[in-house]
Amino acid sequence: SLPIDRRTCKHLRQYRGEAAERERLGGVLASPATQPAATKVAPPLLLAHPWDNEQDLTGWFMSEKLDGVRAYWDGGQFLSRQGNPLHAPTWFTQGLPKIPLDGELWIGRQQFQRTVSIVRRQDAGELWRQVLYVVFDAPHSGGPFEEHRRLMAKVAREDLCPFVRVLDQAVCDSTDSLRKELDRLVTLGGEGLMLRQPGSLYESGRSYTLLKVKRFHDADAVVIQHLPGAGRHKGRLGALLVQLPNGTQFSVGTGLTDAQREKPPAVGSVVTFRFQELTDGGVPRFPSFVRVRTDLLAQPTPRTLLGALDA
């Protein structure tokens, strides 16, 4: 967990010499491998279930689902969902309250990759000036969500910390208004919506008091290889290596049943997969297997990736 310019290893010591490395590190010559590993504890985050498209969410709090990096502020530092520290500069966190907050480090819509590349660096550099900490809950303030909102408005203020914002919430009027808002955000490049039940408490783990609503795209690809599984999938299919009409290759490992892993779609067959969006390199994010296209035996035409995005 040391900053990159403070790290060393046996290869650098052998190449540059012990004295040169010691001088570079200010007299301290220690490899991260020789230091005791810190105990990592994942923060107790509230997680969402997907909306079933039938439950009436009238009266629920509705907000945009941000495509950023989940970050738990424990009152002194940011932690990822897995409990890893996120090395924000002191000028970024100055002014944040000494109480826990739950939110996302976010640059903007369709900027997930750039956000990740910045917040997972360990040099706490100037690139953080592009990032905002968007707060959507105050986990340990007690009481229902409405009280959390009032507390966030008091402690997560832009005049105290210029890099913090409180996520806007609106009350859902009806299922029709929910769908219209979802359509509006998707058109703007957003990922979806989050719905929070009024009067609900903050709890650790997945809860039906928090629901996510989002749309996925479908597209077709050709199976070019069967990738072996590991863990509980050892000895059978782990993922399908597939190829798009433009030549882009990637693996699809979720959405497959046990039966399909035992007898996977044949190499050369066309499969439909579901995904959220494209990365900067044109690779579908979070692809999930849907079905085999029995009506297509070779290259997927005319239903291309771009056609699926336009659908």
Buried (B, 14 or more C-beta within 10 A) or exposed (E): EEEEEBBBEEEBBEEBEEEEBBEBBEEEBEBEEEEEEEEEEEBBBBEBEEBEEEEEBEEBBBBBBBBBBBBBBBEEBBBBEEEBBBBBBEBBBEBBBEBBBBBBBBBBBBBBBBBBEBBEBBEBEEBBEEBBBBBBBBBBBEEEBEBBBEBBEEBBBEEEBBBBBBBEBEEBBEBEBBEEBBEEBBEEEBBBBBBBBEEBBBBEEEBEBBBBBBEBBBBBBBBEEBBEBEEEBEEBBBBBBBBBBEEBEBEBBEBBEEEBBEEBBEEEBBBBBBBBBBEEEEEBBEBBBBEBBEEBEEEBEEBBBEEBBEE
